[in-house]
Amino acid sequence: MKNPAIIGKNLTLGYQKGNLRKEVLESLDFELYTGELTCLLGPNGVGKSTLVKAILGQLTPWNGSIKIDQKEISKFTISDLAKTLSVVLTEPIFPGNMTVGQLVALGRIVHTSWTGRLDEEDKAAVKNALSLTKIGYLENERLSEISDGQRQKAMIARALAQDGAIMILDEPTAHLDLVNRYEIMHLLREIAQKEKKAILVVTHDLEIAMETADQFWILNCGIPLISGIPEELVISGKINHLLPGEKFHFDADKGRIKKKTEEDNWKIIGDPIFSYWVKKALEKSRVKVQDSMITVNKSPFSLEFEGKSFSTLSDFISFLGKN
C-alpha cells in the first residue's frame, strides 16, 4: 500500500489585497506519496508556485485542507514544519566563500540548540547527506569554485541533512546542461526510493520528467489537477493537457513533444531508426516530395530517390530544394 505523506482535498487557493480577491486554483485534490518522485508540470502563470506556497504553509487555503501525516498543515509550528519539510529553490543565494560542507550543515539548524553547534548526530547527518548526493569529495571546496551541477547537488544535500520526510524542489535543473539535468533527476528518484522521501519537483522539462518521475501532477487553466503515472497519462491522452491548442502534441510513439504537421504524400522505407530521422529533417526543411518513395540504407548510410543516390541528408535536402 502506498503511503501519502501529503493529502490535499477540495483545495481552493488565491490572493487578497484589500477588497480585491483573485482566485488562482480551485477544487484541487492530490496525494504526494512516500518513496516516490512526483513532478508538477504546467505552463507559466497557471498556479504552480501558488500550490507550492500552500504546501509550505506560506499561503492559507480559502477552502479545503492540506494534511501532512493526517495533521492539518496549519496546526504545525514553524519549527515542526521545518523538521518535516525541506525546500530547494531555483536560485538560492549563498556567499561564494562558504564551503560545501558549511552549506550542507545549514540543514541542521532546525535540529541544533540556540548555539548552532553541531553534535555527533548532526555531523553524521551532514556526512550522510554528502554521501547520498555523491559529493563527499567536495566537502571543503568553496561554492564559488565548483560547477553549477555540483552546487545544485550541494543544495539537495543541505535539504537531505534537514532530515524531513518531504522534499520540495523548484526547477532544480534550471540553468544546467543536459547531462547534469538527467543526473540530478535520477539522483532525486534514487533518494526518494532508498531514503523513503516524498519528493515533489516543479519542472518544465517534460522529457526528463517522463524518464524519472513516478507520478505527474498536471496543472492547466480551466481543468482540475490531473495526477497519475506518466505512462498512463500518455496512454489516456491526458498528457496533452500540457499542450493546449492545435500547434503541438505529445508523440506517444517517440515519447516527445512534436509540432503537428500536415501529412506529406511521400513514403520512407528502410531502417526504421534512420527513416525516423530522415523524416524529421524533411519536416524541418519544409520540402515537399509528392507521391515518391525514399529508400534509406543503413550501412553505409545513403538515400535513394527517383534513381539518384545521396550519401548525406544535406545533399538530399539541397537537391529537393532546387526541384
C-alpha positions as CSV (number, residue, x, y, z in Angstrom):
1,M,0.0,0.0,0.0
2,K,1.3,3.5,-0.9
3,N,1.6,5.9,2.0
4,P,0.6,9.5,1.2
5,A,2.9,12.0,3.0
6,I,0.7,14.9,1.9
7,I,-3.0,14.9,1.1
8,G,-4.8,17.9,-0.4
9,K,-8.6,17.9,-0.5
10,N,-11.0,20.2,-2.3
11,L,-8.4,22.9,-2.2
12,T,-9.1,26.5,-3.4
13,L,-6.2,29.0,-3.4
14,G,-5.8,32.6,-4.2
15,Y,-4.7,36.0,-3.0
16,Q,-6.4,39.0,-1.5
17,K,-5.3,42.6,-1.5
18,G,-7.7,45.0,0.2
19,N,-11.1,44.2,-1.3
20,L,-9.6,42.6,-4.4
21,R,-9.7,38.8,-4.4
22,K,-8.0,36.7,-7.1
23,E,-8.7,33.0,-7.2
24,V,-5.8,31.1,-8.8
25,L,-6.7,27.4,-8.2
26,E,-9.9,25.7,-7.2
27,S,-11.2,22.2,-6.2
28,L,-7.7,20.6,-6.2
29,D,-7.3,17.0,-4.9
30,F,-3.8,15.4,-4.7
31,E,-1.7,12.9,-2.8
32,L,2.1,13.0,-2.5
33,Y,3.5,9.6,-1.8
34,T,6.4,8.5,0.3
35,G,9.2,6.8,-1.7
36,E,8.2,8.4,-5.0
37,L,9.3,11.3,-7.1
38,T,6.4,13.4,-8.3
39,C,6.8,16.1,-10.9
40,L,4.5,19.1,-11.0
41,L,4.1,20.4,-14.6
42,G,2.2,23.2,-16.3
43,P,2.6,26.4,-18.2
44,N,3.8,29.6,-16.6
45,G,1.2,31.5,-14.7
46,V,-1.1,28.5,-14.1
47,G,-0.5,28.5,-10.3
48,K,2.3,26.0,-9.6
49,S,4.1,28.5,-7.3
50,T,0.8,29.2,-5.5
51,L,0.3,25.5,-4.9
52,V,3.8,25.1,-3.6
53,K,3.4,28.1,-1.2
54,A,0.2,26.4,0.2
55,I,2.1,23.1,0.8
56,L,4.9,25.0,2.5
57,G,2.3,26.7,4.8
58,Q,3.0,30.1,3.4
59,L,-0.5,30.6,2.0
60,T,-3.7,29.8,3.8
61,P,-6.3,27.9,1.6
62,W,-9.6,29.7,1.0
63,N,-11.3,26.3,1.0
64,G,-10.3,22.7,1.6
65,S,-7.3,21.3,3.5
66,I,-3.7,20.2,3.3
67,K,-2.6,17.5,5.7
68,I,0.8,16.0,6.5
69,D,0.5,12.6,8.1
70,Q,-3.2,13.3,8.8
71,K,-2.4,16.6,10.5
72,E,-3.6,19.9,9.2
73,I,-0.6,21.9,8.0
74,S,-2.0,25.0,9.8
75,K,-1.5,23.0,13.1
76,F,2.2,22.7,12.6
77,T,4.6,25.1,14.4
78,I,7.2,26.7,12.2
79,S,9.9,24.6,13.9
80,D,7.9,21.3,13.4
81,L,7.2,22.1,9.7
82,A,10.9,22.8,9.1
83,K,11.8,19.4,10.6
84,T,9.2,17.7,8.3
85,L,9.6,19.5,5.0
86,S,12.7,20.9,3.2
87,V,12.9,23.1,0.2
88,V,15.4,23.7,-2.7
89,L,14.7,26.9,-4.5
90,T,15.6,27.8,-8.1
91,E,18.3,30.3,-7.5
92,P,19.5,30.3,-3.8
93,I,22.0,32.9,-2.8
94,F,24.9,31.9,-0.6
95,P,28.3,33.5,0.0
96,G,30.8,32.2,-2.6
97,N,33.4,31.7,0.2
98,M,31.2,29.3,2.0
99,T,32.3,25.7,1.7
100,V,30.1,22.8,0.5
101,G,30.3,21.3,4.0
102,Q,29.2,24.5,5.6
103,L,26.2,24.8,3.3
104,V,25.1,21.3,3.9
105,A,25.5,21.8,7.7
106,L,22.9,24.7,7.4
107,G,20.3,22.0,7.0
108,R,20.8,21.0,10.6
109,I,19.9,24.4,12.1
110,V,16.3,23.2,12.8
111,H,17.8,20.5,15.0
112,T,20.6,22.3,16.8
113,S,20.4,24.2,20.1
114,W,20.4,28.0,20.2
115,T,24.2,27.9,19.9
116,G,24.0,26.3,16.4
117,R,26.8,23.9,17.4
118,L,26.7,20.5,15.6
119,D,26.8,17.4,17.9
120,E,27.8,14.0,16.7
121,E,24.3,13.2,15.3
122,D,24.3,16.4,13.3
123,K,27.8,15.7,11.9
124,A,26.7,12.2,10.9
125,A,23.6,13.6,9.2
126,V,25.8,16.0,7.2
127,K,28.2,13.2,6.2
128,N,25.3,11.0,5.2
129,A,23.8,13.8,3.0
130,L,27.2,14.3,1.3
131,S,27.4,10.6,0.7
132,L,23.9,10.2,-0.7
133,T,24.5,13.0,-3.2
134,K,27.9,11.6,-4.0
135,I,29.7,14.9,-3.3
136,G,31.8,14.0,-0.2
137,Y,34.9,14.8,-2.1
138,L,33.7,18.4,-2.4
139,E,33.1,19.0,1.3
140,N,35.9,21.5,1.7
141,E,35.5,23.2,-1.7
142,R,34.2,26.7,-1.8
143,L,30.8,27.3,-3.6
144,S,32.4,29.8,-5.9
145,E,34.9,27.2,-7.1
146,I,32.5,24.4,-8.1
147,S,30.2,23.9,-11.1
148,D,26.5,24.7,-11.3
149,G,25.7,21.0,-11.2
150,Q,27.8,20.4,-8.2
151,R,26.3,23.4,-6.5
152,Q,22.8,22.0,-7.1
153,K,23.8,18.7,-5.6
154,A,25.1,20.6,-2.6
155,M,21.7,22.3,-2.2
156,I,20.0,18.9,-2.4
157,A,22.4,17.6,0.3
158,R,21.5,20.6,2.5
159,A,17.8,19.6,2.2
160,L,18.7,16.0,3.0
161,A,20.6,17.0,6.1
162,Q,17.5,18.7,7.3
163,D,16.1,15.2,7.5
164,G,12.5,15.9,6.7
165,A,10.1,13.3,5.3
166,I,9.2,15.6,2.4
167,M,11.4,17.5,-0.1
168,I,10.1,20.2,-2.5
169,L,12.4,21.4,-5.3
170,D,11.5,24.4,-7.6
171,E,13.1,23.9,-11.0
172,P,16.2,22.1,-9.7
173,T,17.6,21.5,-13.2
174,A,17.2,25.1,-14.4
175,H,20.3,26.5,-16.0
176,L,22.0,23.1,-16.0
177,D,23.4,21.3,-19.1
178,L,21.7,18.2,-20.5
179,V,23.9,15.6,-18.7
180,N,23.5,17.4,-15.3
181,R,19.7,17.7,-15.7
182,Y,19.4,13.9,-16.2
183,E,21.9,13.2,-13.4
184,I,20.0,15.4,-10.9
185,M,16.6,14.0,-11.7
186,H,17.9,10.4,-11.5
187,L,19.6,11.2,-8.2
188,L,16.3,12.6,-6.8
189,R,14.4,9.4,-7.8
190,E,17.1,7.3,-6.1
191,I,16.9,9.3,-2.9
192,A,13.1,9.1,-2.9
193,Q,13.2,5.3,-3.2
194,K,16.2,4.5,-0.9
195,E,15.6,7.1,1.8
196,K,11.7,6.8,1.7
197,K,11.3,10.5,1.0
198,A,8.2,12.1,-0.7
199,I,9.8,14.4,-3.3
200,L,7.9,17.0,-5.3
201,V,9.8,18.7,-8.2
202,V,8.4,21.6,-10.1
203,T,9.7,21.4,-13.6
204,H,9.1,22.3,-17.3
205,D,11.4,19.6,-18.6
206,L,8.7,17.1,-19.7
207,E,11.1,14.6,-21.5
208,I,13.4,14.2,-18.5
209,A,10.3,14.0,-16.1
210,M,8.9,11.2,-18.3
211,E,12.2,9.3,-17.7
212,T,12.4,9.7,-14.0
213,A,9.0,10.6,-12.3
214,D,6.8,8.0,-10.6
215,Q,3.8,10.4,-10.7
216,F,2.8,13.5,-12.6
217,W,0.7,16.4,-11.3
218,I,-0.5,18.4,-14.3
219,L,-1.9,21.9,-13.8
220,N,-3.6,24.0,-16.6
221,C,-6.2,26.7,-16.7
222,G,-9.8,25.5,-16.7
223,I,-9.2,21.9,-15.7
224,P,-8.9,20.1,-12.3
225,L,-5.4,19.0,-11.3
226,I,-4.6,15.8,-13.2
227,S,-2.5,13.2,-11.4
228,G,-1.3,9.7,-12.3
229,I,1.5,7.5,-13.6
230,P,3.2,9.4,-16.5
231,E,2.9,6.4,-18.9
232,E,-0.8,6.1,-18.0
233,L,-1.4,9.8,-18.8
234,V,0.3,9.2,-22.2
235,I,-1.9,6.2,-22.9
236,S,-5.1,8.1,-21.9
237,G,-4.1,11.2,-23.9
238,K,-4.3,13.4,-20.8
239,I,-0.7,14.3,-21.2
240,N,-1.8,16.7,-23.9
241,H,-3.4,18.9,-21.4
242,L,0.1,20.3,-21.0
243,L,-0.1,21.4,-24.7
244,P,-3.3,23.2,-25.3
245,G,-4.1,24.5,-28.8
246,E,-3.5,23.0,-32.2
247,K,0.2,23.6,-32.7
248,F,1.9,20.9,-30.6
249,H,1.1,17.4,-29.3
250,F,2.8,14.6,-27.4
251,D,4.0,11.9,-29.7
252,A,3.3,8.7,-27.8
253,D,5.4,6.7,-30.4
254,K,8.6,8.7,-29.8
255,G,7.9,10.0,-26.3
256,R,8.4,13.6,-27.0
257,I,6.6,16.8,-28.0
258,K,6.1,17.3,-31.7
259,K,4.7,20.0,-33.9
260,K,1.5,19.0,-35.6
261,T,2.2,18.9,-39.4
262,E,0.2,18.1,-42.4
263,E,1.0,14.6,-43.7
264,D,3.1,14.6,-46.9
265,N,2.4,12.2,-49.7
266,W,5.9,10.7,-49.7
267,K,6.9,7.4,-48.2
268,I,10.2,6.4,-46.5
269,I,11.3,2.8,-46.3
270,G,14.4,1.1,-44.9
271,D,16.0,1.1,-41.5
272,P,13.2,2.4,-39.1
273,I,15.5,4.5,-36.9
274,F,17.3,6.2,-39.7
275,S,14.0,6.7,-41.5
276,Y,12.6,8.5,-38.5
277,W,15.5,11.0,-38.5
278,V,15.2,11.5,-42.3
279,K,11.6,12.3,-41.8
280,K,12.3,14.8,-39.0
281,A,14.9,16.6,-41.2
282,L,12.4,16.8,-44.1
283,E,9.7,18.2,-41.8
284,K,12.1,20.9,-40.6
285,S,13.2,21.8,-44.1
286,R,9.6,22.0,-45.2
287,V,10.4,20.5,-48.6
288,K,7.6,18.6,-50.3
289,V,8.0,15.2,-52.0
290,Q,4.8,14.2,-53.8
291,D,3.9,10.6,-54.3
292,S,7.5,9.4,-54.2
293,M,9.5,6.7,-52.4
294,I,12.6,7.4,-50.4
295,T,14.8,4.4,-49.5
296,V,17.1,4.7,-46.5
297,N,20.2,2.4,-46.4
298,K,21.9,1.9,-43.1
299,S,25.5,0.7,-43.7
300,P,26.9,2.8,-45.3
301,F,24.2,5.4,-44.9
302,S,22.7,6.6,-48.2
303,L,19.4,7.8,-49.6
304,E,17.8,6.6,-52.9
305,F,15.3,8.8,-54.6
306,E,14.0,8.7,-58.2
307,G,17.0,6.8,-59.4
308,K,19.5,9.1,-57.7
309,S,21.7,8.3,-54.6
310,F,22.7,10.7,-51.9
311,S,25.4,10.0,-49.2
312,T,24.2,12.8,-46.9
313,L,21.0,14.3,-45.8
314,S,22.3,17.7,-46.5
315,D,22.9,16.9,-50.2
316,F,19.4,15.3,-50.4
317,I,17.6,18.3,-48.9
318,S,19.6,20.7,-51.1
319,F,18.6,18.7,-54.2
320,L,14.9,18.7,-53.2
321,G,15.0,22.5,-52.6
322,K,16.2,23.1,-56.1
323,N,13.5,21.0,-57.7
